[in-house]
Amino acid sequence: MVTINLAYTAPINPRTPRPLTPSQIWTGLQRKVRSAQEFVPLITACTVLPEETPSGTGNNHTVTREVVFRSNPDRPVREECVHYAPCRVDFRQQDGSTISNVVSRDGEGDLMMTYVFEWRHPEVKEEDEGEVEKLRELHWKTAKMAVEGSINTIRRLVKEGEIQ
C-alpha cells in the first residue's frame, strides 16, 4: 500500500482591496462541508447524513456526508467532517485517508490556508515507482486547485452576499 502525504498553502488575501475576515473564512469552510460541489470541481454531489458526534471527537461538531467524485460516480465516499472552530476541519474517509483544511497566519499576520492530505492507495505497491510518482504529481495538482478554489469560492460567496 502507498500513502501520499503532502500539503499546499496559499495566502488568503494577497493584495486584495476587500480582504476576507477570519469569520467569513470559517463560515465558508462550514459551508464547504455541506456543499462540497460548490468548492471542489472534482465533486459532483454531496449528501449530509444524520448528524451526531462520534466518540473520540470530544466537543467538536461532526458532520457525516457522502460525496460523489467525478472520477467514480457510482461509488460515493463517506466522510466524517470534524470541525475545530475557528481554524480547522478534518475530513476522514473510511479507507483512512484524511484531509485537513487549516486557516492560520504567517509571520506577518496575514491569513493563510493550508490543506494537508494523506491519501491512501491500497491498490498500488510501493515498488511501483512510476505509478507512485504519477499519483504524487496528480495529488499535488489537486491540492493546489483545492486550496485556491476554496479561497476563490469563499471570496465569490462573500461578494454575492451568501456569506456575511
N, C-alpha and C positions, 0 to 999 in steps of 0.2 A: 504494500500500500504506500502511496505517495501523499504527503501533506505539503501543500504550498502555503507558506506564511509570507505575507507582505503587508505593507501599509503605504498609504498615499495621503499626503497633506496638502491642502491649498488654503490660501488666505481667503477669508470670507468677504472682506471689504477692501479690496485693493483699489486705491484711487477712485472711490465712488462718491458722488455728491450726496447720495442717500444711503448711508450705512445701515445694515441690518443690526438690530439690537439683540442681545442675548435672549430676551423673551421671545422675539419673533423667530429666532432660530430654533429654540426649544419647541415652540408651537408647531413649527414646520416639521421637526423630527417626529413629534407625536402624530401629526397628520400622515407622515410617510409610513408609519406602522399600519395605519388603517386603509391607506390608498396608495399602495406601493407603485402601482402602474403610472401614477402622475409623476413619479420621481425617477423611476428606473425603466428605460425603454425596453429592457430585456424581459420585463414582467408584463404580462397581458391581463392578469386578473388577480384580485386579492379578496379573500373572504375571511372576515373576522369570525372566529368561533366563540362559543360562550366563554366569558371571561372569568378567570379565577387567579389566585396567587398560589402557584405550586410550592410545595415545601422546598426549603433551601434558598428561597429568593428574599427572605426577610420581609420588610415592609414595602419593597419595591413593587410597583404596579406591573403586572404581566398581562400581555395580550397574546393569545394563541391565534395564529392565522394560517391559511393555506394560500400559497401564491403559485401561479402558473407561469412558467418561463416559456418564452417564445420558442426556445430550442427543444422543449419537451412538453408540448401542450397536453398530452394525455396523462401526465404524471405530476399532479400537484405536490408541492413541497410544504410540509408542515413546519412552522417555526414558532418558537416561544420568543416573544419580544419583551425583554425586561428593561423597564425604564429606571434610570438612575438620575433623577432630576437634580439639577437642570443641565447636565452636561453629557450624558451618555445613554445610548440604547444598545443593548446586545441582542442579536438575532441568532438563536441557537436552533440548528436544524437537527433532525432525527439521526442523521449519519455522523453527527459530531462536529460538522463544520460550523464555524462561528464567525460572525461579522460584528464588529463593534463600531458604532458611529460616535465619535468623540468630538466635543467642542472644547477648545482650550484657548489660551492666549500665548503669544510668543513673548520674547524678552522685552519687546517694546509695548506690550499691552494690546496688540492687535489680535482680533479674533481669528482663529484657525479652525478648520475642520479636517479631521483625520478619520479615515476608515481603516481598521485593522482587520485583515482577513486570515482565516485559517480554513483553507479549502481541502477537504479530504477526497482522495481518489482511490478507492479500494480496487478499482479495475486496472490500475496502472502499477507496473512493477518499478521499483527504484532503479534497477539496472537499465531500464529503457530511457537512456539519457535524452534521446531525441524527442520522445513524447513528453518527458518532464519539462524540457526547455520550451516546447510549444505551449504547454499548459501555463508555464510561468509567464511567458510573453502575453498570452491571451488574458490571464488574470491581471497583469499589470495594466493593460489597456482598459479592462473592465473597471478596475479600481479608480483610475483617473476619470473615466466617464461618470462613474457613480458619484464621486465626491463633487466634481464640478457641476454635474447635472443636478444634484440635490441643492447646491447653493443657488444655482440659476433658477430652479423651480421655486424655492422659498422666496427669492427676490421677486419673481413674477407674481406669486400669490400675494405678497405684500402690496405690490403696485396695483393689482386688481382689487384690493380691498378684502380678499379672502382671509388674510392674516393681518391682525392689527399690530 
